Amino acid sequence: MSTVPGGTDVPRQRTWTRRLRRVVLLLGSLYLGVFLVLLALERWLIFHPTTYPADWIDPPPALHAEDVWLSLEDGARIHAWWCPAEGWRPSKGAILYAHGNAGNLSYRAEPVRMWQEHTGMGVLIFDYPGYGRSSGKPNEAGCYAAADAGYDWLLREQHIAPESVVLYGGSLGGAVMIELATRRPYRALVVVSAFTSIPDMAAQLYPWLPTRRFIRNRFESLDKIGRTQGRVFLAHGTADRFIPYSMGERLFAAAPEPKAFLPLVGHDHNDGAGPEFYAEVVRFLARTGATPARGEAQPAERR
């Protein structure tokens, strides 16, 4: 076996170099494979629907829920519940409710009841394509289209003025309502536990992958919230382990006036907002001039 001056074993050095090259190629292939798998599973990672009747909770009688069907241009049929509060009439207005990325609308009976109790308004809560009893497959465009269909239904079927519609979105629903608020008039925009964008979330969850440029469902809320007309109420749990509290702060900083921010102290992502949240929203509506019609009863505040 030949050696170079100083006794270096040339064949052994070449073997080590080849092994190193193989390891680098293997790690590179593994890295690329994981990246491609995550891209292919993007929809599955963002949307977590449960369908009817696999996992469904019938509405309690106190909710006064009525089934509503909305049609989208792509042929999908969207299921919603219209839940008028006791003694409701169109002049009291309505909440358009966009829920988070998991489950379906039937999971949200209690927060719908809380909205009714604290505001006296009707609530239209809708599912996204592929959720609950709705047809189609979920994607960003489909979520926006479902929100538009719900908004139009309130104006057309319930004769509610646009300025009497409160847009509410939680988590993913916050992104849906922020987008709607850039295009439609509204009474107030209320957003809870929302992210700045899906690329920002991906960068947080997978900081070692270049996911930001390749994500298709983007939900760019931070870029859009500044294009809303104001009257924005944001809340975020200080102990949120899924969507960082700092994202809520960034959304608030970018939102136009008038606006308010409520820290939900000690709340994790899936914790209920609690009565104090609804009381603060009612105060915000009154403070910004978005109050019920003259002569109507004001909602009671509870702590």
C-alpha positions as YAML, in Angstrom:
chain: A
units: angstrom
residues:
- id: 1
  name: MET
  ca: [0.00, 0.00, 0.00]
- id: 2
  name: SER
  ca: [1.44, 3.33, -1.04]
- id: 3
  name: THR
  ca: [1.87, 6.26, 1.26]
- id: 4
  name: VAL
  ca: [2.66, 9.91, 0.83]
- id: 5
  name: PRO
  ca: [5.60, 11.49, 2.63]
- id: 6
  name: GLY
  ca: [4.87, 11.53, 6.33]
- id: 7
  name: GLY
  ca: [3.13, 8.16, 6.22]
- id: 8
  name: THR
  ca: [-0.41, 9.20, 5.20]
- id: 9
  name: ASP
  ca: [-2.40, 6.27, 3.92]
- id: 10
  name: VAL
  ca: [-3.93, 7.49, 0.62]
- id: 11
  name: PRO
  ca: [-6.52, 4.69, 0.06]
- id: 12
  name: ARG
  ca: [-7.75, 5.01, 3.63]
- id: 13
  name: GLN
  ca: [-8.17, 8.78, 3.20]
- id: 14
  name: ARG
  ca: [-10.16, 8.26, 0.01]
- id: 15
  name: THR
  ca: [-12.43, 5.72, 1.76]
- id: 16
  name: TRP
  ca: [-13.15, 8.21, 4.55]
- id: 17
  name: THR
  ca: [-13.96, 10.92, 1.98]
- id: 18
  name: ARG
  ca: [-16.38, 8.63, 0.15]
- id: 19
  name: ARG
  ca: [-18.11, 7.72, 3.40]
- id: 20
  name: LEU
  ca: [-18.49, 11.36, 4.33]
- id: 21
  name: ARG
  ca: [-19.95, 12.09, 0.90]
- id: 22
  name: ARG
  ca: [-22.47, 9.27, 1.32]
- id: 23
  name: VAL
  ca: [-23.53, 10.57, 4.73]
- id: 24
  name: VAL
  ca: [-23.97, 14.09, 3.35]
- id: 25
  name: LEU
  ca: [-26.02, 12.78, 0.41]
- id: 26
  name: LEU
  ca: [-28.14, 10.64, 2.74]
- id: 27
  name: LEU
  ca: [-28.85, 13.54, 5.09]
- id: 28
  name: GLY
  ca: [-29.59, 15.84, 2.17]
- id: 29
  name: SER
  ca: [-32.01, 13.32, 0.67]
- id: 30
  name: LEU
  ca: [-33.69, 12.85, 4.05]
- id: 31
  name: TYR
  ca: [-34.00, 16.64, 4.50]
- id: 32
  name: LEU
  ca: [-35.49, 17.05, 1.02]
- id: 33
  name: GLY
  ca: [-37.83, 14.11, 1.57]
- id: 34
  name: VAL
  ca: [-39.19, 15.53, 4.82]
- id: 35
  name: PHE
  ca: [-39.65, 18.91, 3.15]
- id: 36
  name: LEU
  ca: [-41.56, 17.43, 0.21]
- id: 37
  name: VAL
  ca: [-43.75, 15.30, 2.49]
- id: 38
  name: LEU
  ca: [-44.69, 18.36, 4.55]
- id: 39
  name: LEU
  ca: [-45.58, 20.27, 1.40]
- id: 40
  name: ALA
  ca: [-47.71, 17.37, 0.18]
- id: 41
  name: LEU
  ca: [-49.46, 17.21, 3.56]
- id: 42
  name: GLU
  ca: [-50.00, 20.96, 3.84]
- id: 43
  name: ARG
  ca: [-53.80, 20.78, 3.75]
- id: 44
  name: TRP
  ca: [-53.81, 17.96, 6.31]
- id: 45
  name: LEU
  ca: [-51.50, 19.93, 8.61]
- id: 46
  name: ILE
  ca: [-53.64, 23.10, 8.49]
- id: 47
  name: PHE
  ca: [-57.21, 21.77, 8.42]
- id: 48
  name: HIS
  ca: [-58.55, 19.19, 10.88]
- id: 49
  name: PRO
  ca: [-62.23, 18.74, 10.06]
- id: 50
  name: THR
  ca: [-64.59, 16.22, 11.58]
- id: 51
  name: THR
  ca: [-67.59, 15.27, 9.51]
- id: 52
  name: TYR
  ca: [-71.23, 14.44, 10.13]
- id: 53
  name: PRO
  ca: [-72.26, 12.01, 11.50]
- id: 54
  name: ALA
  ca: [-68.85, 10.71, 12.56]
- id: 55
  name: ASP
  ca: [-68.51, 13.34, 15.28]
- id: 56
  name: TRP
  ca: [-71.50, 15.60, 15.76]
- id: 57
  name: ILE
  ca: [-73.25, 17.24, 18.71]
- id: 58
  name: ASP
  ca: [-76.88, 18.25, 18.29]
- id: 59
  name: PRO
  ca: [-77.60, 21.84, 19.35]
- id: 60
  name: PRO
  ca: [-79.25, 22.39, 22.74]
- id: 61
  name: PRO
  ca: [-82.84, 23.72, 22.53]
- id: 62
  name: ALA
  ca: [-81.84, 26.98, 24.24]
- id: 63
  name: LEU
  ca: [-79.71, 27.87, 21.21]
- id: 64
  name: HIS
  ca: [-82.78, 28.12, 18.91]
- id: 65
  name: ALA
  ca: [-80.55, 26.78, 16.10]
- id: 66
  name: GLU
  ca: [-81.95, 26.57, 12.59]
- id: 67
  name: ASP
  ca: [-80.16, 24.73, 9.78]
- id: 68
  name: VAL
  ca: [-79.01, 26.99, 6.93]
- id: 69
  name: TRP
  ca: [-77.50, 25.90, 3.62]
- id: 70
  name: LEU
  ca: [-75.23, 28.18, 1.62]
- id: 71
  name: SER
  ca: [-74.10, 27.56, -1.96]
- id: 72
  name: LEU
  ca: [-70.62, 28.39, -3.25]
- id: 73
  name: GLU
  ca: [-69.69, 29.07, -6.86]
- id: 74
  name: ASP
  ca: [-67.67, 25.84, -7.09]
- id: 75
  name: GLY
  ca: [-70.77, 23.82, -6.22]
- id: 76
  name: ALA
  ca: [-69.96, 23.15, -2.57]
- id: 77
  name: ARG
  ca: [-72.84, 23.32, -0.08]
- id: 78
  name: ILE
  ca: [-71.98, 24.96, 3.21]
- id: 79
  name: HIS
  ca: [-73.90, 24.12, 6.37]
- id: 80
  name: ALA
  ca: [-74.53, 26.77, 9.02]
- id: 81
  name: TRP
  ca: [-76.62, 27.33, 12.12]
- id: 82
  name: TRP
  ca: [-78.68, 30.48, 12.51]
- id: 83
  name: CYS
  ca: [-79.15, 31.07, 16.22]
- id: 84
  name: PRO
  ca: [-81.31, 34.11, 17.04]
- id: 85
  name: ALA
  ca: [-81.26, 35.27, 20.65]
- id: 86
  name: GLU
  ca: [-84.50, 35.38, 22.63]
- id: 87
  name: GLY
  ca: [-86.62, 38.28, 21.35]
- id: 88
  name: TRP
  ca: [-84.24, 38.95, 18.47]
- id: 89
  name: ARG
  ca: [-85.14, 41.29, 15.61]
- id: 90
  name: PRO
  ca: [-83.02, 42.52, 12.68]
- id: 91
  name: SER
  ca: [-82.29, 45.90, 14.29]
- id: 92
  name: LYS
  ca: [-80.31, 44.10, 17.00]
- id: 93
  name: GLY
  ca: [-77.79, 42.86, 14.44]
- id: 94
  name: ALA
  ca: [-75.88, 39.60, 14.21]
- id: 95
  name: ILE
  ca: [-72.57, 37.90, 14.82]
- id: 96
  name: LEU
  ca: [-70.96, 36.13, 11.85]
- id: 97
  name: TYR
  ca: [-68.95, 33.39, 13.57]
- id: 98
  name: ALA
  ca: [-65.89, 31.75, 11.95]
- id: 99
  name: HIS
  ca: [-64.46, 28.94, 14.08]
- id: 100
  name: GLY
  ca: [-60.99, 27.41, 14.27]
- id: 101
  name: ASN
  ca: [-59.31, 24.75, 12.16]
- id: 102
  name: ALA
  ca: [-60.50, 21.65, 14.05]
- id: 103
  name: GLY
  ca: [-63.83, 19.92, 14.58]
- id: 104
  name: ASN
  ca: [-66.98, 21.48, 13.19]
- id: 105
  name: LEU
  ca: [-69.58, 24.07, 14.15]
- id: 106
  name: SER
  ca: [-71.43, 21.68, 16.47]
- id: 107
  name: TYR
  ca: [-68.52, 21.89, 18.92]
- id: 108
  name: ARG
  ca: [-69.18, 25.63, 19.45]
- id: 109
  name: ALA
  ca: [-72.65, 25.65, 21.02]
- id: 110
  name: GLU
  ca: [-71.45, 27.16, 24.32]
- id: 111
  name: PRO
  ca: [-69.62, 30.18, 22.87]
- id: 112
  name: VAL
  ca: [-72.60, 30.81, 20.56]
- id: 113
  name: ARG
  ca: [-74.85, 30.83, 23.65]
- id: 114
  name: MET
  ca: [-72.47, 33.23, 25.39]
- id: 115
  name: TRP
  ca: [-72.65, 35.62, 22.44]
- id: 116
  name: GLN
  ca: [-76.44, 35.49, 22.54]
- id: 117
  name: GLU
  ca: [-76.57, 36.07, 26.29]
- id: 118
  name: HIS
  ca: [-74.16, 38.98, 26.40]
- id: 119
  name: THR
  ca: [-75.18, 40.86, 23.26]
- id: 120
  name: GLY
  ca: [-78.79, 39.91, 22.50]
- id: 121
  name: MET
  ca: [-77.73, 39.42, 18.88]
- id: 122
  name: GLY
  ca: [-78.35, 36.54, 16.52]
- id: 123
  name: VAL
  ca: [-75.40, 34.31, 15.59]
- id: 124
  name: LEU
  ca: [-74.72, 32.70, 12.23]
- id: 125
  name: ILE
  ca: [-71.98, 30.11, 12.65]
- id: 126
  name: PHE
  ca: [-70.84, 28.36, 9.50]
- id: 127
  name: ASP
  ca: [-68.58, 25.45, 8.64]
- id: 128
  name: TYR
  ca: [-65.84, 25.46, 6.04]
- id: 129
  name: PRO
  ca: [-65.88, 23.12, 3.01]
- id: 130
  name: GLY
  ca: [-65.31, 19.56, 4.19]
- id: 131
  name: TYR
  ca: [-66.30, 20.28, 7.79]
- id: 132
  name: GLY
  ca: [-69.37, 18.85, 9.50]
- id: 133
  name: ARG
  ca: [-72.18, 18.52, 6.98]
- id: 134
  name: SER
  ca: [-70.55, 20.79, 4.37]
- id: 135
  name: SER
  ca: [-69.35, 19.33, 1.09]
- id: 136
  name: GLY
  ca: [-66.07, 20.02, -0.70]
- id: 137
  name: LYS
  ca: [-62.51, 20.10, 0.56]
- id: 138
  name: PRO
  ca: [-61.06, 22.79, 2.82]
- id: 139
  name: ASN
  ca: [-58.64, 25.36, 1.46]
- id: 140
  name: GLU
  ca: [-57.99, 29.06, 1.93]
- id: 141
  name: ALA
  ca: [-60.23, 30.21, -0.91]
- id: 142
  name: GLY
  ca: [-63.06, 27.95, 0.25]
- id: 143
  name: CYS
  ca: [-62.92, 29.39, 3.78]
- id: 144
  name: TYR
  ca: [-63.18, 32.93, 2.41]
- id: 145
  name: ALA
  ca: [-66.04, 31.94, 0.09]
- id: 146
  name: ALA
  ca: [-67.97, 30.38, 2.98]
- id: 147
  name: ALA
  ca: [-67.59, 33.60, 5.00]
- id: 148
  name: ASP
  ca: [-68.84, 35.68, 2.06]
- id: 149
  name: ALA
  ca: [-71.85, 33.37, 1.64]
- id: 150
  name: GLY
  ca: [-72.71, 33.69, 5.33]
- id: 151
  name: TYR
  ca: [-72.39, 37.48, 5.23]
- id: 152
  name: ASP
  ca: [-74.62, 37.70, 2.16]
- id: 153
  name: TRP
  ca: [-77.21, 35.42, 3.79]
- id: 154
  name: LEU
  ca: [-77.49, 37.70, 6.83]
- id: 155
  name: LEU
  ca: [-78.12, 40.72, 4.63]
- id: 156
  name: ARG
  ca: [-80.44, 38.99, 2.17]
- id: 157
  name: GLU
  ca: [-82.46, 36.60, 4.33]
- id: 158
  name: GLN
  ca: [-82.43, 38.32, 7.73]
- id: 159
  name: HIS
  ca: [-82.44, 41.91, 6.40]
- id: 160
  name: ILE
  ca: [-79.57, 42.97, 8.64]
- id: 161
  name: ALA
  ca: [-77.70, 46.15, 7.74]
- id: 162
  name: PRO
  ca: [-73.99, 45.64, 7.04]
- id: 163
  name: GLU
  ca: [-73.14, 48.10, 9.82]
- id: 164
  name: SER
  ca: [-74.97, 45.79, 12.27]
- id: 165
  name: VAL
  ca: [-72.82, 42.71, 11.54]
- id: 166
  name: VAL
  ca: [-70.07, 41.83, 14.01]
- id: 167
  name: LEU
  ca: [-67.36, 39.68, 12.44]
- id: 168
  name: TYR
  ca: [-65.98, 37.16, 14.94]
- id: 169
  name: GLY
  ca: [-63.13, 34.74, 14.28]
- id: 170
  name: GLY
  ca: [-61.20, 32.44, 16.58]
- id: 171
  name: SER
  ca: [-57.77, 31.04, 15.65]
- id: 172
  name: LEU
  ca: [-58.01, 30.14, 11.93]
- id: 173
  name: GLY
  ca: [-61.38, 31.89, 11.90]
- id: 174
  name: GLY
  ca: [-59.59, 35.10, 12.84]
- id: 175
  name: ALA
  ca: [-57.72, 34.99, 9.54]
- id: 176
  name: VAL
  ca: [-61.00, 34.34, 7.70]
- id: 177
  name: MET
  ca: [-62.74, 37.31, 9.31]
- id: 178
  name: ILE
  ca: [-59.76, 39.65, 8.86]
- id: 179
  name: GLU
  ca: [-59.82, 38.92, 5.14]
- id: 180
  name: LEU
  ca: [-63.58, 39.52, 4.97]
- id: 181
  name: ALA
  ca: [-63.17, 42.81, 6.85]
- id: 182
  name: THR
  ca: [-60.87, 44.14, 4.12]
- id: 183
  name: ARG
  ca: [-63.75, 43.94, 1.62]
- id: 184
  name: ARG
  ca: [-67.04, 44.31, 3.49]
- id: 185
  name: PRO
  ca: [-68.51, 46.92, 5.86]
- id: 186
  name: TYR
  ca: [-69.11, 45.77, 9.43]
- id: 187
  name: ARG
  ca: [-69.97, 46.89, 12.94]
- id: 188
  name: ALA
  ca: [-66.84, 45.53, 14.63]
- id: 189
  name: LEU
  ca: [-64.14, 42.94, 13.97]
- id: 190
  name: VAL
  ca: [-63.45, 40.64, 16.93]
- id: 191
  name: VAL
  ca: [-60.48, 38.27, 16.70]
- id: 192
  name: VAL
  ca: [-59.27, 35.79, 19.33]
- id: 193
  name: SER
  ca: [-56.05, 33.74, 19.41]
- id: 194
  name: ALA
  ca: [-55.16, 34.41, 15.78]
- id: 195
  name: PHE
  ca: [-51.86, 33.93, 13.95]
- id: 196
  name: THR
  ca: [-50.07, 36.48, 11.78]
- id: 197
  name: SER
  ca: [-49.86, 34.06, 8.82]
- id: 198
  name: ILE
  ca: [-49.50, 30.38, 8.02]
- id: 199
  name: PRO
  ca: [-45.91, 30.94, 6.76]
- id: 200
  name: ASP
  ca: [-45.09, 32.47, 10.15]
- id: 201
  name: MET
  ca: [-46.60, 29.47, 11.90]
- id: 202
  name: ALA
  ca: [-44.65, 27.07, 9.68]
- id: 203
  name: ALA
  ca: [-41.42, 28.93, 10.39]
- id: 204
  name: GLN
  ca: [-42.10, 28.58, 14.10]
- id: 205
  name: LEU
  ca: [-42.96, 24.87, 13.94]
- id: 206
  name: TYR
  ca: [-40.30, 23.91, 11.37]
- id: 207
  name: PRO
  ca: [-37.53, 26.52, 11.63]
- id: 208
  name: TRP
  ca: [-35.06, 24.20, 9.90]
- id: 209
  name: LEU
  ca: [-37.13, 24.00, 6.68]
- id: 210
  name: PRO
  ca: [-37.57, 26.70, 3.97]
- id: 211
  name: THR
  ca: [-41.35, 26.37, 4.08]
- id: 212
  name: ARG
  ca: [-42.21, 30.06, 3.90]
- id: 213
  name: ARG
  ca: [-41.91, 30.46, 0.11]
- id: 214
  name: PHE
  ca: [-43.70, 27.25, -0.83]
- id: 215
  name: ILE
  ca: [-46.90, 27.30, 1.26]
- id: 216
  name: ARG
  ca: [-50.07, 27.63, -0.81]
- id: 217
  name: ASN
  ca: [-52.67, 28.31, 1.93]
- id: 218
  name: ARG
  ca: [-51.16, 31.46, 3.40]
- id: 219
  name: PHE
  ca: [-53.82, 33.39, 5.38]
- id: 220
  name: GLU
  ca: [-51.66, 36.54, 5.50]
- id: 221
  name: SER
  ca: [-53.51, 38.28, 8.34]
- id: 222
  name: LEU
  ca: [-50.69, 40.61, 9.39]
- id: 223
  name: ASP
  ca: [-50.56, 42.10, 5.89]
- id: 224
  name: LYS
  ca: [-54.34, 42.44, 5.68]
- id: 225
  name: ILE
  ca: [-55.48, 43.75, 9.06]
- id: 226
  name: GLY
  ca: [-54.20, 47.25, 8.29]
- id: 227
  name: ARG
  ca: [-56.61, 47.37, 5.34]
- id: 228
  name: THR
  ca: [-59.68, 46.93, 7.53]
- id: 229
  name: GLN
  ca: [-61.77, 49.96, 8.46]
- id: 230
  name: GLY
  ca: [-60.99, 49.84, 12.18]
- id: 231
  name: ARG
  ca: [-63.12, 49.02, 15.23]
- id: 232
  name: VAL
  ca: [-60.93, 45.97, 15.87]
- id: 233
  name: PHE
  ca: [-61.02, 44.06, 19.15]
- id: 234
  name: LEU
  ca: [-58.29, 41.47, 19.64]
- id: 235
  name: ALA
  ca: [-57.75, 39.01, 22.49]
- id: 236
  name: HIS
  ca: [-55.04, 36.40, 23.02]
- id: 237
  name: GLY
  ca: [-54.13, 33.95, 25.75]
- id: 238
  name: THR
  ca: [-50.90, 34.80, 27.57]
- id: 239
  name: ALA
  ca: [-50.21, 31.06, 28.02]
- id: 240
  name: ASP
  ca: [-51.04, 30.05, 24.44]
- id: 241
  name: ARG
  ca: [-48.68, 27.18, 23.62]
- id: 242
  name: PHE
  ca: [-49.75, 26.86, 19.99]
- id: 243
  name: ILE
  ca: [-50.07, 30.38, 18.57]
- id: 244
  name: PRO
  ca: [-47.64, 32.69, 20.39]
- id: 245
  name: TYR
  ca: [-49.03, 35.61, 22.35]
- id: 246
  name: SER
  ca: [-46.57, 37.80, 20.43]
- id: 247
  name: MET
  ca: [-48.52, 37.14, 17.22]
- id: 248
  name: GLY
  ca: [-51.61, 38.67, 18.80]
- id: 249
  name: GLU
  ca: [-49.55, 41.69, 19.81]
- id: 250
  name: ARG
  ca: [-48.21, 42.08, 16.28]
- id: 251
  name: LEU
  ca: [-51.72, 41.93, 14.81]
- id: 252
  name: PHE
  ca: [-52.87, 44.57, 17.28]
- id: 253
  name: ALA
  ca: [-49.95, 46.86, 16.43]
- id: 254
  name: ALA
  ca: [-50.84, 46.64, 12.71]
- id: 255
  name: ALA
  ca: [-54.59, 47.16, 13.18]
- id: 256
  name: PRO
  ca: [-56.13, 50.60, 12.53]
- id: 257
  name: GLU
  ca: [-57.87, 52.66, 15.19]
- id: 258
  name: PRO
  ca: [-60.17, 52.43, 16.99]
- id: 259
  name: LYS
  ca: [-58.94, 49.19, 18.47]
- id: 260
  name: ALA
  ca: [-58.53, 47.34, 21.77]
- id: 261
  name: PHE
  ca: [-56.47, 44.41, 23.00]
- id: 262
  name: LEU
  ca: [-57.43, 42.05, 25.83]
- id: 263
  name: PRO
  ca: [-54.79, 39.73, 27.30]
- id: 264
  name: LEU
  ca: [-56.49, 36.50, 28.39]
- id: 265
  name: VAL
  ca: [-54.26, 35.94, 31.40]
- id: 266
  name: GLY
  ca: [-53.25, 32.32, 31.90]
- id: 267
  name: HIS
  ca: [-55.34, 31.08, 28.95]
- id: 268
  name: ASP
  ca: [-53.99, 28.39, 26.64]
- id: 269
  name: HIS
  ca: [-55.08, 28.14, 23.01]
- id: 270
  name: ASN
  ca: [-58.16, 25.97, 23.50]
- id: 271
  name: ASP
  ca: [-59.37, 27.51, 26.75]
- id: 272
  name: GLY
  ca: [-62.71, 29.26, 26.60]
- id: 273
  name: ALA
  ca: [-62.57, 33.04, 26.54]
- id: 274
  name: GLY
  ca: [-64.71, 33.42, 29.67]
- id: 275
  name: PRO
  ca: [-67.44, 35.94, 30.65]
- id: 276
  name: GLU
  ca: [-64.95, 38.78, 31.07]
- id: 277
  name: PHE
  ca: [-64.14, 38.60, 27.36]
- id: 278
  name: TYR
  ca: [-67.75, 39.10, 26.30]
- id: 279
  name: ALA
  ca: [-68.20, 41.94, 28.80]
- id: 280
  name: GLU
  ca: [-65.13, 43.70, 27.38]
- id: 281
  name: VAL
  ca: [-66.42, 43.28, 23.83]
- id: 282
  name: VAL
  ca: [-69.76, 44.86, 24.82]
- id: 283
  name: ARG
  ca: [-67.90, 47.79, 26.38]
- id: 284
  name: PHE
  ca: [-65.79, 48.16, 23.24]
- id: 285
  name: LEU
  ca: [-68.90, 48.23, 21.04]
- id: 286
  name: ALA
  ca: [-70.40, 50.96, 23.20]
- id: 287
  name: ARG
  ca: [-67.16, 52.95, 23.38]
- id: 288
  name: THR
  ca: [-66.69, 52.95, 19.60]
- id: 289
  name: GLY
  ca: [-70.27, 53.93, 18.91]
- id: 290
  name: ALA
  ca: [-71.24, 50.46, 17.65]
- id: 291
  name: THR
  ca: [-74.26, 50.20, 19.96]
- id: 292
  name: PRO
  ca: [-77.68, 48.55, 19.55]
- id: 293
  name: ALA
  ca: [-80.50, 50.56, 18.04]
- id: 294
  name: ARG
  ca: [-82.02, 53.30, 20.21]
- id: 295
  name: GLY
  ca: [-84.61, 52.03, 22.66]
- id: 296
  name: GLU
  ca: [-83.28, 48.47, 22.72]
- id: 297
  name: ALA
  ca: [-82.10, 46.89, 25.96]
- id: 298
  name: GLN
  ca: [-78.38, 47.05, 26.61]
- id: 299
  name: PRO
  ca: [-76.71, 43.72, 27.39]
- id: 300
  name: ALA
  ca: [-75.80, 43.17, 31.02]
- id: 301
  name: GLU
  ca: [-72.15, 42.89, 31.94]
- id: 302
  name: ARG
  ca: [-71.06, 39.87, 33.94]
- id: 303
  name: ARG
  ca: [-67.82, 39.04, 35.68]
...
